[in-house]
Amino acid sequence: MEQHLTTDIAIIGSGGAGLAAAIEAREAGAHVIIMEQAETLGGASIISGGGCLIVGSPLQEGRGIHDTPDEAFEDWVKWGQGSADEKWARFYIEHTLHDLYFWAEALGVKWVDLHHQEGNRVPRWHKPDNNGLGLTTALIAAARSKGIAAILTSTEATKILTQDGRVCGVKGVDSKSGDIVEIHSKALLVAAGGFNSNLDMIRQVRPDLNRVKIMEGSGRGAQGKGHKLVQEVGGYLTHMENIWFYVYATPDYREPQDKRGLVFRRTPGYIWVNQQGRRFHDESRSGGASATPALMAQDPPHAWAVLDASMAATIEIADPYYREGDKILRQRVQDLLDNSPYIRKAGSLAELARKMEVDASAFLATVEKYNRACESGAEREPEFGKLLAHSKRFDEPPFYGIQLFPLARKNFGGIKTDFKCRVLNKHFQPIPGLYAAGEAAGMAGGHINGRAGLEGTMLGPSIVSGRVAGGWAAAEAGFGPGFVGKPNRDSIQV
Ligand SMILES: Cc1cc2nc3c(=O)[nH]c(=O)nc-3n(C[C@H](O)[C@H](O)[C@H](O)COP(=O)(O)OP(=O)(O)OC[C@H]3O[C@@H](n4cnc5c(N)ncnc54)[C@H](O)[C@@H]3O)c2cc1C
């Protein structure tokens, strides 16, 4: 059967970007339909940590943290290693307070905590209540309450429709009934997320990693389908090789294809050793710009996270199977520790060395040296300068070795757009009727972060670029003035 629908704005994807775009376009008065391939809404956004980089917030001020857009911009550009889209970065930073913090608050989001992330001179990572689940649930509720005409779940967009040189809608297929759905629209907005759950596509853009075991690590829908659809109609992709890998991740033993990985956190006292049984890094610096190059430089490029029983009892797995919002489902974590072929468990450190097949004498010397540093009362251990405040001797069996491999989490490159989020072709001219936002567009514009991100710089820009795209797509369809934001500072217009 074929279904034909007509609307002002069609949106592919129901994550933070798609939802924010839908809210914005509805507020301008446009009629909106969302097409989502999954059965449920929210994409990677709903399983995310929910953290957003925000500058000059009441939460910062309440904790005596003075922060300015200029300082944040300096940190951003430096961290991006010369590869950030500086104009988009400036725009985002200048719009975080009113157009993200207060805007989300007005939709019911509560900002409850602040974290200090690598590369930032002050804490800027704002945590919403109940992480990405809390934030995205509020966006879903807001989108519904604004009267979205239809949200087609289990419907995958398969082709962008064009007529006389302009985009005029999208074709999809309902995965349950097999029915074809055609939406005819005045503008189409691609908010289909990244491609870090598509190992083939990752390897295509990163052939240098072909001999390295890497893992898929975004939301399950992050397959790069939006990129392909946009490319088919002439859209330009940029900075695709900029993939943000984390290394505190181990393969998901429940996944038969052995492609997906699980990120684990809250284990400050653990150490990482390479296959030679030696530490190689300050484990507390676990970010994508510090730990990832350190692990990739090992031979072979993997490591073992070593924990004793009390450290293992604090592990938090980021995957939704292991948690309900902030609550960790401890028995499931224990099942992982007991059953994964990538995790070794032993009654003694010597037995653990044998099971991990690392050089035993080097490994035992490594642990002994770390234990001595912990007992010495020193502030930092001598080898890599790791702060020891949260460390203790490794002395409570069973001991665990968790094998770590790089996990692809976030795409820092994607569909190139202009400042109205209009998709550009290879001549950098807008493709009429086509918009892109969120991770599909490298979070915003194509590559807002560059080679490294300050954290909170994925979801935040996805939401803000979604709002920008929704506003301008609505204007193209004849509704509203385009996105009108409110910069953090009254004195400038960006
Ligand atoms: C576990 C995890 C934790 C994270 N934590 C943080 C964090 O704390 N802070 C931060 O800044 N970033 C974080 N990120 C990154 C951030 O969540 C994403 O960059 C952001 O959510 C992307 O939003 P989006 O709307 O662009 O994409 P998504 O939220 O992924 O939504 C895209 C949607 O499009 C749908 N889709 C794809 N193709 C099609 C198609 N052909 N037809 C129909 N629908 C389609 C997908 O199914 C999906 O629902 C995290 C990511 C992960 C995976």
The ligand as a Tripos MOL2 file, in Angstrom:
@<TRIPOS>MOLECULE
LIG
   53    58     1     0     0
SMALL
NO_CHARGES

@<TRIPOS>ATOM
      1 C1         25.6490    6.8750   25.2610 C.3       1 LIG1
      2 C2         25.8660    8.2550   24.7450 C.ar      1 LIG1
      3 C3         26.0830    9.2790   25.6460 C.ar      1 LIG1
      4 C4         26.2330   10.5870   25.1840 C.ar      1 LIG1
      5 N1         26.3620   11.5800   26.0990 N.ar      1 LIG1
      6 C5         26.4730   12.8580   25.6610 C.ar      1 LIG1
      7 C6         26.5380   13.9330   26.5900 C.ar      1 LIG1
      8 O1         26.4360   13.7560   27.8070 O.2       1 LIG1
      9 N2         26.6850   15.1870   26.0920 N.ar      1 LIG1
     10 C7         26.7720   15.4330   24.7500 C.ar      1 LIG1
     11 O2         26.9420   16.5920   24.3550 O.2       1 LIG1
     12 N3         26.6610   14.4320   23.8640 N.ar      1 LIG1
     13 C8         26.4940   13.1670   24.2790 C.ar      1 LIG1
     14 N4         26.3600   12.1650   23.3680 N.ar      1 LIG1
     15 C9         26.2260   12.5280   21.9480 C.3       1 LIG1
     16 C10        24.8160   13.0910   21.7070 C.3       1 LIG1
     17 O3         23.8950   12.3100   22.4250 O.3       1 LIG1
     18 C11        24.4650   13.0950   20.2270 C.3       1 LIG1
     19 O4         25.4730   13.7390   19.5000 O.3       1 LIG1
     20 C12        23.1270   13.8130   19.9980 C.3       1 LIG1
     21 O5         22.1560   13.2430   20.8370 O.3       1 LIG1
     22 C13        22.7060   13.7190   18.5470 C.3       1 LIG1
     23 O6         21.3600   14.1630   18.4390 O.3       1 LIG1
     24 P1         20.6280   14.0390   17.0380 P.3       1 LIG1
     25 O7         19.2240   14.4750   17.2470 O.co2     1 LIG1
     26 O8         21.4200   14.6610   15.9880 O.co2     1 LIG1
     27 O9         20.6720   12.4670   16.7280 O.3       1 LIG1
     28 P2         19.9160   11.2640   17.4520 P.3       1 LIG1
     29 O10        19.5220   11.6050   18.8340 O.co2     1 LIG1
     30 O11        20.7550   10.0570   17.2570 O.co2     1 LIG1
     31 O12        18.5700   11.0980   16.6090 O.3       1 LIG1
     32 C14        18.6170   10.6910   15.2620 C.3       1 LIG1
     33 C15        17.3690    9.8750   14.9820 C.3       1 LIG1
     34 O13        17.2470    9.6850   13.5770 O.3       1 LIG1
     35 C16        16.7280    8.3950   13.3300 C.3       1 LIG1
     36 N5         17.0630    8.0040   11.9450 N.ar      1 LIG1
     37 C17        18.2800    7.7580   11.4150 C.ar      1 LIG1
     38 N6         18.1680    7.4430   10.1030 N.ar      1 LIG1
     39 C18        16.8410    7.4950    9.8110 C.ar      1 LIG1
     40 C19        16.0910    7.2540    8.6190 C.ar      1 LIG1
     41 N7         16.6830    6.9240    7.4520 N.pl3     1 LIG1
     42 N8         14.7480    7.3690    8.6760 N.ar      1 LIG1
     43 C20        14.1160    7.7140    9.8510 C.ar      1 LIG1
     44 N9         14.7780    7.9510   11.0070 N.ar      1 LIG1
     45 C21        16.1270    7.8490   10.9750 C.ar      1 LIG1
     46 C22        17.4520    7.5560   14.3660 C.3       1 LIG1
     47 O14        16.7850    6.3200   14.5750 O.3       1 LIG1
     48 C23        17.4240    8.4820   15.5780 C.3       1 LIG1
     49 O15        16.2820    8.2680   16.3810 O.3       1 LIG1
     50 C24        26.2170   10.8570   23.7950 C.ar      1 LIG1
     51 C25        26.0390    9.8190   22.8840 C.ar      1 LIG1
     52 C26        25.8570    8.5340   23.3410 C.ar      1 LIG1
     53 C27        25.6260    7.4330   22.3500 C.3       1 LIG1
@<TRIPOS>BOND
     1     1     2 1
     2     2     3 ar
     3     2    52 ar
     4     3     4 ar
     5     4     5 ar
     6     4    50 ar
     7     5     6 ar
     8     6     7 ar
     9     6    13 1
    10     7     8 2
    11     7     9 ar
    12     9    10 ar
    13    10    11 2
    14    10    12 ar
    15    12    13 ar
    16    13    14 ar
    17    14    15 1
    18    14    50 ar
    19    15    16 1
    20    16    17 1
    21    16    18 1
    22    18    19 1
    23    18    20 1
    24    20    21 1
    25    20    22 1
    26    22    23 1
    27    23    24 1
    28    24    25 2
    29    24    26 1
    30    24    27 1
    31    27    28 1
    32    28    29 2
    33    28    30 1
    34    28    31 1
    35    31    32 1
    36    32    33 1
    37    33    34 1
    38    33    48 1
    39    34    35 1
    40    35    36 1
    41    35    46 1
    42    36    37 ar
    43    36    45 ar
    44    37    38 ar
    45    38    39 ar
    46    39    40 ar
    47    39    45 ar
    48    40    41 1
    49    40    42 ar
    50    42    43 ar
    51    43    44 ar
    52    44    45 ar
    53    46    47 1
    54    46    48 1
    55    48    49 1
    56    50    51 ar
    57    51    52 ar
    58    52    53 1
@<TRIPOS>SUBSTRUCTURE
     1 LIG1         1 GROUP 0 **** ****
